[in-house]
C-alpha cells in the first residue's frame, strides 16, 4: 500500500512538472515587445488587422516597454482599429500614445488621413502642447477655469470623446448640407438635334443648381432632402419648323424654361479610409414646370454617382453625374409621342459641409 502511494505521488509530481514547464519556457522564450511590433507592422501591411490588435495589445501590457516601442505599437493599434471602423477604440489607443509621447505628431504623407485628423484633434481635445526634444514624458495640459489640468484620466470612458473631429464620412448621426452648380440637359421629343450624344447634351442643356440637407444614418449611408432647379432653353421648341399635332403649341411668354424638383434620396458610400470616397445615390423627385400659364406636375426616379474628396474634417468637394427619368413624358413639354417618359441628364461640382461639428 505504501509503495502504491509513493508511486501515485511520483506520477502526480511528474504530470504537474510537465504542465508547468512549457509555460515557464514559453515565458522565458517570449520575444521582446520591439520584435512583436516589428511582426505586427508586417501583418498590418498584409491587412491582418485583427492579429495586429491581438499581438500589440498583449505586448504593450508590459510596463517596461520603451517609449519608442510603445508609440509604434499604439500607432499600429489605432490604424488597425480604424481599418475595422472601431473609431472609439482608435481614439483610446491614440490617447495612450500621447500619454507616452506628448510631442508625437502623425505623418500627413504616410499615415491615413483619418488617423492624422484623429491625432490632431485628440491633441486639441487634451490641450497638449508640443514639447521640445529631450523634455520629460509627462503630458503638458492647459489649465481649465478651475485651475486644474485639462488632461483626461486614462480611465475616461470612450463616450467622452465622441466630439473629436474626424473626417465626416467616418461619423454617423451627422447633419450635412450640400450645394452644387452644373449643367443639366433635356432628352425628350422636343429641342434641337445636336451632333452626337455630346452635341445633344450641350445643345439641349442649361445651367442647374441644387441644395440638399442630409442625415447620416451610418458612417456610409445618408438620407437627404434635395431641391434641384434646371434651365432648359429648348424644352418648348418643336423639332420641326411648325407646331403639329405631335407638338402642341407652347406660348413662351406664359411658359418658363426652368423646371423645379424636390425629392428624397438615399446616398451610399464605398468603404474607404482615403480622402477620396466614391458614392451612389437613388431617389424619387416631384417636378414642377410652368407651361402655358399652368403648373404641370411630374415625377420619377433619379440615379446619381459621384466622388467626394475630403479637404478637412468637415468640408468636402464632390463631382457627380445623374440621370432623371420623368413620368409622364408630357409633364415637361406637352409631348409624349414615342416614349412615356423624358430623360434628363446632368453633371455638377459641389461642396459638402458638416453642420454643427465639434
N, C-alpha and C positions, 0 to 999 in steps of 0.2 A: 504493500500500500504506500509506504514511504517513497519507494523508488518511482511509483506512478506519479505521485505528487511532484517530485523533483522533475520528472520528465515533462509534465504538463507546464510547470513554471518555466522550464527552459524554452519550450516551444512558444509560449506567450511572449517571452522576452525577445526571442528572435523575430517574431512577427511584428512586434511593436518597433523594434530597431529598424527593420526593413521598411516599415511605413514611414518612419521619421527621416530616414537617411535621404531619400530623394528630395524631400522638401528642404532639408538643410543644404544639400548640394545645389539645388536649384537657386536657393537664396544666395549662396556663395558665388554661383556662376552667373547671376543676373548681370546683364551688360549695364554699364553706366548710362545715365539718362541722356548724355550727349549722343551716344550711339543710337539710342532708341529714337531720338528726334531725327537723326540722320535717316534712319529707316522710314520714319513717318513722312519725311519730305518726299522720299521715293514713292511711297504709297499714295501720297496726295497727287503726285504727277500722274498716277495711274487711275485717278478718280475713285480710289478705295477709301472714301472719306470716313465711313463707319469704323474701319480699322484704325485710321489715324486718330480718331477721337478716343477709342479704347486704349490704344498704346500710350498716347501722350498724357491723358488724364491720370493713368496709373503711375506713369513715370514722375509727373510733377507733384505727386503726393509726398515725395521725399523733400523735407525742408532744407536739405543740404545742397539742393541743386543750385548751380551758379546762376547769376543774374542773366548772363548772355544766353545760356541754355533755356532758362525759363521764358525769356522773351521769345525765342524761336518757337518754343513749344506752345505757348499761349497764342501766338500768331497763327500757327497751324490749326489749333483748335478752333479759333474764331473763323478762319477761312472755311474749315470743314463744316462748321455749323451753318454758315451762310449758304454753302452748297446744298445743305439739307433744308433750307428755309427755316432753320431754328434761330430766329433773329434774337430772341431773349437770351438764349444760351451764348450766342456770339457776343452779345454785349457784356455778359458776365466774364467771359474769357478776356475781353479787352480791358475790363476793369482790373482783373488780376494782373494783366500785363503791365498796365500803367502803375499798379502798385509796386511792381518790381523795378520799373524804369520810368519815372515820371516824365523824362525828357524824350521818350520814344515818339517818333513821327513815322507814319506809314509812307511807303514809297508810291507816289502817284503814277509812276510808269509801270512798275512790275506788279503791284497789288490790284485786286479787284476794286472797281470804283465804289461798290457798296461798302467794302471794308475800309477804304480810305475815308469815306464820308463818316462812317461809324466811329472810327478812331478820333477824327477831328471833333465830332460832336460829343463824344464821351469826354474828351479833354475839356471841352467847353462846359459840359454838364458838371464836371467835377471841379471846374475853375482851376485847372492845373496850369502852372507857369512853366515855360521851358527852362530847365536848369542848365547851367554851364557844365562843360566837361569836367569830371572829377568831383562833382557835388555829391552829397550823400544820397542814399537810396530812398529817403523818406519823401513822399509827395508833398508839394507845396500847395496849400489851399488858400484861397482868398477868404477873408473874414466876412461873415454874414452880418445882418443887422443886430444880432445878439452878441457879436464878438467872437463867436465860435467858428472854427474852420468849416468850410463848406464841403470838405471831403466826406464821402459817404462811407459808412462802415461796410466791411466785407460781407456781412450777413443781410444786407439790404435785399429784399425780395425783388425778383425780376420786374414785377409790375411797376416799380418805382421809376423805371427807365423807359416807359412807353412813349415819352415825349421826345426822345432822341430823334434827330432828323437824319434819316437815311433816305436814299433815293425813293421817290414816291411809289414806284412800281413794286416795291417790296412791302408796302403797307396796305392793310385793309382798313375799312371804315373811314377812309379819307373822302372829302368832298373836293372836286376839282372843277375848274372851268376851262373850256377850250374855245378858242376863236380862230377863224381861218379865212383866207381870201383865195380865190382861184378862178377857174374857168369852167363853165357848165354848158353843155351842148344839147340841143333838142334833136331827137331822132324819130320824128313822126312823119306823116304823109305830106305835110306842108314844107315850107322852107325852100332852100335852093339846092341845086345839085352841085356838090363840090367835086374836086378831083381826088378820088380815092377816099379811104377811111379818114385819113388825117384832114383832107380837104373838107369833108363833110363836117368833121368835128369843129374845125375853125370857122367855117362859113356860117354855120347854124348855131353858133355859141355866143356867149357873152359873159360878163363878169358875174361872179357869185360870191356870197358871203354866208357864213354860218356861225352860230354861237350855241354853246352847249354847257349844261351843268350835269355832272356825273357823280355817282356814289360808287366807291369801290366795295363790292360785296366780299371779295377776297383779294389777295395780292395780285391776281391775274385777271379777274373778271369785274367789270364795271357796268352799271346800268345808267343810261343818260337820257335826258330830255333835250332835244335839239330843235332849233329854229333855223331854217335854210331859206335863202332868197336868191333867185337867179333871173337874169335878164336874157330873153331870147328874142332878138330883133326880127327874126324871120318866121316866128311861130304862127303869124297870121297871114303869111303870104302863100297863095296857091302856087303849085309848081308849074302852072301854065300861065298864059298871059291874061286870061279872063276867068272869073269865077264860073264854076259849073255846078251841077247838082252834087257832085262829089266834094266840091269845095264851097260850102255856103259862104256868102259874103260876110266879111267881118269889118266893122267900122273901126278903124284905128283911132279915131277921135274919141270913141267911148270904150276903147279896149286898152289894156296895158300889156306890154311885153314881159312884165315881171310876173313870176309865179312864186308864191309863198308856200312853205311846207312846214308842218310841225309834226314831230313824231318821237316815239320811244325806240331806243336801240340798246343792244347788249354788245359790249366790246370784250373780246378775249385776247389776252396777250400770250405770246410764246414764252415759256420759262427761259429766263436769261439773267446772268449776273453781269452782262455787259451794259454799257450805256446805250447801246443800240437794241431796241426791242420791237420786233415785228408784231403786228396785231391784225385782227379781222373784226368786222362788226356786221351785225344783221339787225334790221329794224323795220318798222312799219310806219308810214307817213301819210298824213292827210294834206292835200294840196288845195290852194285857193287861187283862182285866176279871175280876172275881170274881162269879160267878153261881151261886147255889145251892151254895155252898161248893166250887165248881170254878173253875179258871182257864180262861177262854175266850180264845183267841188269834185275832187277825185281822190284816189289813194292807191297805195301799193307798197310792195316790199323794196327795201334798199339794202344793197350789199356793198361793203367797203373793205379795202385792205390798205395797210399803211405801215410806216416805220416811224417809231418815236425815238428821239435821241435826247437823253437826259443831259442837260447842261449844268444843273445844280440839283441839290436835294429836292427842290420844289418846282423847278422850271424845266420844261422840255420843249423841243421843236419837233414837228411832225410833218410828214408828207403822206398824202393818201389819194387814192383814186376810188371812184364809186360808180355804181350802176343803179338806176332807179327805174322800176317798172310801174308805169302809171295806168291805172284802170278807172273807168273805161277809157278807150282810146280817144274819144271825142271830148273829154273833160277839159283838155287844154287847148284844143284847136278846132272844135266842132266837126272834126272829120274822123271817120272810122271805116274806111273803105277796104282795107286789106287785112289789118290785124286789130284785134280787140284791145290793143294797148299801145302806148307810146313809150319809147325808151329814152331816158336822159342819162348822159354820161358826164363825169366831171373829174377834175384834178385840182388839188389845192395844197397850199402851205399854211401851217398854223402854229400857234403857241398854246401850250398847256401849263396851267398853274394850279398848285395845290392850295386850297383855301384854308386859312387858319392853322397852318402847320407851325409847330413849335420847335 
